[in-house]
Amino acid sequence: MKRYLLYFILIIIYNPSLFSEERVKLYIAYSEGKFGYIDSNGKTKIPFKFQSVTNFRGKFARVEIDNKYHFIDKSGKEYFFDNTYQADYLFDSEGYMIFESLESCYLVNENFEKIFPAFAGRCEEFGEGLMAVQFDFFDDSSYGYFNPKGNSIKGKFDCAKRFSEGKAAVCSINKEKVSKIGFIDHNGKFVIDPIFDIPLLEDQFGLEVSFSESRAKVFSNKIGKFGYINEKGILAIDYKYLRASHFSEGLAVVSNPTNFNKQEVKEYIDKNGKVIISVMAIEAYPFKNGIARIKELPGKYYWINKKGKREFEINLQNEFIEINDFDGDLAFYFSNNSNESGYVNRKGMKIFTWTFTFPKN
């Protein structure tokens, strides 16, 4: 049961598409030892009968019943797919599902038909019709892109990230025979030469090395800070931030924290690096649908508009509570010191709550 709790929490925290992408939003929930789906009023839409579940992406979500994996649509209808790998998978927003085991991966379309070839390496999420692939698991320089509908890009890179705004970040050996980050187009041609550092720490590399609103975050190992380049690869905002988000709705969140658990200055900058909003907070998050989440104190959050004014706040009176962004009418919350989880609305009212219980050893 503990693995299901961790799996569930990670799905909700790190997957920005927790909710249905159509008008009817379905939320993962838990009751009496099983998972199911609810609507924004807390009403059960798909019964609580699953050992584990995932969010909906496109038409389907994956569920587990009696240690076997199935797929369901938003009506709850079940579809069985014989996944011989019995491995994790990724739903993709472009009409494919990616199945991945330790040393191989392959694609399945929405009719549950396998698309070959299967790759003896790793598959990443699609972007603009191309999927980043490690073609050979034992060759660290075999990253490229697979196009199920056309020409693929040969596996010759040390890393490959998702395509966005017509470009993808890849790692490649430059003229000095050092692996650096550059950007290629859909034909695999460099449009920004590989001159940018690969961060020494893996978590600094992350998944955000891509263009967003004509800016891409880059890192300098010499300076130890992030900056931003424009679409021509020119440094538009200097290397001066220890932490930096992607641009969203015209702004990015930047900071130079000295203590990650105390209030410090967090700034929202525009594409020229001008500070538009400044807040004192433990954490600040990118704008989404016109508002941005601010963690003011442990367990206390508020949301601001583009003028930096507070729209509403939520305080669940528990310093161990963490609250996610709103998507639709609800935001997921969880407690770091108990097994309580659930959803709240914009008035701070708990809509659906549950407590995970574990069998005694």
Secondary structure as UniProt FT lines:
FT   HELIX           2..14
FT   TURN            16..17
FT   STRAND          27..31
FT   TURN            32..33
FT   STRAND          34..38
FT   TURN            40..41
FT   STRAND          44..50
FT   STRAND          52..53
FT   TURN            58..59
FT   STRAND          60..65
FT   TURN            66..67
FT   STRAND          68..72
FT   TURN            74..75
FT   STRAND          78..80
FT   TURN            84..85
FT   STRAND          88..91
FT   TURN            93..94
FT   STRAND          96..100
FT   STRAND          105..109
FT   TURN            110..111
FT   STRAND          114..120
FT   STRAND          123..127
FT   TURN            128..129
FT   STRAND          130..134
FT   TURN            137..138
FT   TURN            140..141
FT   STRAND          143..146
FT   TURN            148..149
FT   STRAND          153..157
FT   STRAND          159..160
FT   TURN            165..166
FT   STRAND          167..173
FT   TURN            175..176
FT   STRAND          179..184
FT   TURN            186..187
FT   STRAND          190..196
FT   HELIX           202..205
FT   TURN            206..207
FT   STRAND          211..212
FT   TURN            213..214
FT   STRAND          215..220
FT   TURN            221..224
FT   STRAND          225..229
FT   TURN            231..232
FT   STRAND          235..241
FT   STRAND          243..244
FT   TURN            249..250
FT   STRAND          251..255
FT   TURN            260..261
FT   STRAND          264..269
FT   TURN            271..272
FT   STRAND          275..281
FT   STRAND          283..288
FT   TURN            289..290
FT   STRAND          291..297
FT   TURN            298..299
FT   STRAND          300..304
FT   TURN            306..307
FT   STRAND          310..315
FT   TURN            319..320
FT   STRAND          321..327
FT   TURN            328..329
FT   STRAND          330..335
FT   STRAND          340..344
FT   TURN            346..347
FT   STRAND          350..355
//
